[in-house]
Amino acid sequence: MSHKEVVIGAVVAVLSVLDLAPIIEGSNARESLLNSADLARHVEAWGYHRYWMAEHHNMTGIASAATAVALAYIGSQTKTIRIGAGGIMLPNHAPLIAAEQFGTLAALYPNRIDLGLGRAPGTDGATLRALRRTYDSADAFPADVQELLGYLADPKPNQQIKAVPGSGSNVPVWLLGSSLFGAQLAAQLGLPYAFASHFAPDYLHLAIEAYITNFKPSPYLEKPYIAAALNVFAADTEQAAKRLKSSMQLQFMALRQGNPGPLPAPLDNIEDKVDPMALAAANHALKYSATGTAEQVHQYMRDFKKATGVNELILTCHAYDHKERLRSFDIAKDCRFDEPDKG
C-alpha cells in the first residue's frame, strides 16, 4: 500500500495529517513554516496519506494564513504525499481566485492536490471586515462551491471565463464542517466530507448520519467518503503526553477569553494551576483527543474509528516542542486497526 492504511474486513482506515502550523511563544512564522516542511517530510516517509493546512487570519499562533502559498512551499519539500487545504474559507475568496491558486498547485504538483472548503470566516469580526467580507458572505457558499467546481472541471464549449491554471485540473474538492450544514451540502453535491471534530465535537455523529443518509452519487464520488479530525498527543509516558496537550489547552483557554496568542509552553499538572471552569470548556472543545502512551493512543484511535465508521482519520498535534510533535505522529502511525479491542 502506498499510504498508511490498514484493512478492517472490507473497510480501509486511512491516516492523514492536519498541520495547524503553530507559532510558539518566543518564535516566529518562519520557524513555524520550516517546522511544517520538516513535519511534511517526516509524515510522507512514515506513510501518511495527506498533509493539510488550514486558513486562519489574525491568529498570532498560526502561520498558515496564506494557505496556497504555504502549500506551494510544502509541495517543493515533498514528493508523493497528497497536500491540500483543510481548509480554504471560501467566503473570503472569489471562487475564480481559489480555482486559480489550487489549479497552479495542481500544475506544479500533479495528482497530489486537495481543496477542502469551509464556510466560516476563520477569524474575528474586525478581521472579517478587513478581508472585505460581511457576515452574510457565507450565504452564497453553496453557489460559490458550484461555481468553483465549474472552474476546475473540463471547460465547456464557449465557456467565457476559465481558471488558468485550474481549468480541466479536476482538483478533488472536499467540504469541511462542524455542524449539519456542510454535511448536508456535501451529500447533496456528492463530495467527500471532513468533520472538524478536533475542536468542535458536538455534532460529529449527527453530521455523519446526515451525510450518509442524504448522499447522492455524483461525477466526483460514487459513495460517501468521510474523514474526521482527531487530536493526538502521544508520548513515551502518560504524564509526558498530558504535558504535551497542556499547551493546546492553554491556548484554547486564552482564545475563549479573547486573548489569542502564540502557543504557550506546556505545564505539568495543568488542572492544579488554571481556572477549572475555563479548563473544562477547553477540554470539551478538545473532547476528541487521543492522549497517552502508544497503547493508550492506539486504543483510542481504534475506538474512535469504530464509533464513527469514518473512512479516514486526520490527525493533528498542536504542540510546543517540534520534536515531541514529530514523536506524537511517529507513535500514532503504528496503530493497527485490525487488533482486537482490549478491556
Buried (B, 14 or more C-beta within 10 A) or exposed (E): EEBBBBEBEEEBBBBBBBBBBBBBBEBEBEBBBBBBBBBBBBBBEBBBBBBBBBBBBBBEBBBBBEBBEBBBBBBEBBEEBBBBBBBBBBBBBEBBBBBBBBBBBBEBBEEBBBBBBBBBBBBBEEBBEEBEBEEEBBEBBBEBBEBBBBBBBEBEEEEEEBBBBBBBBBBBBBBBBBBBBBBBBBBBBBBBBBBBBBBBBEBBBEBBEBBBEBBEEEEBBEEBBBBBBBBBBBBEEBEBBBBBBBBBBBBBBBBEEEEBBBBBBBBEEBEEEBEEEBBEBBBEBBBBBBBBBBEBBBBBBBEBBEEBEBBBBBBBBBBBBBEBBBBBBBBBBEBEBEEEEEE
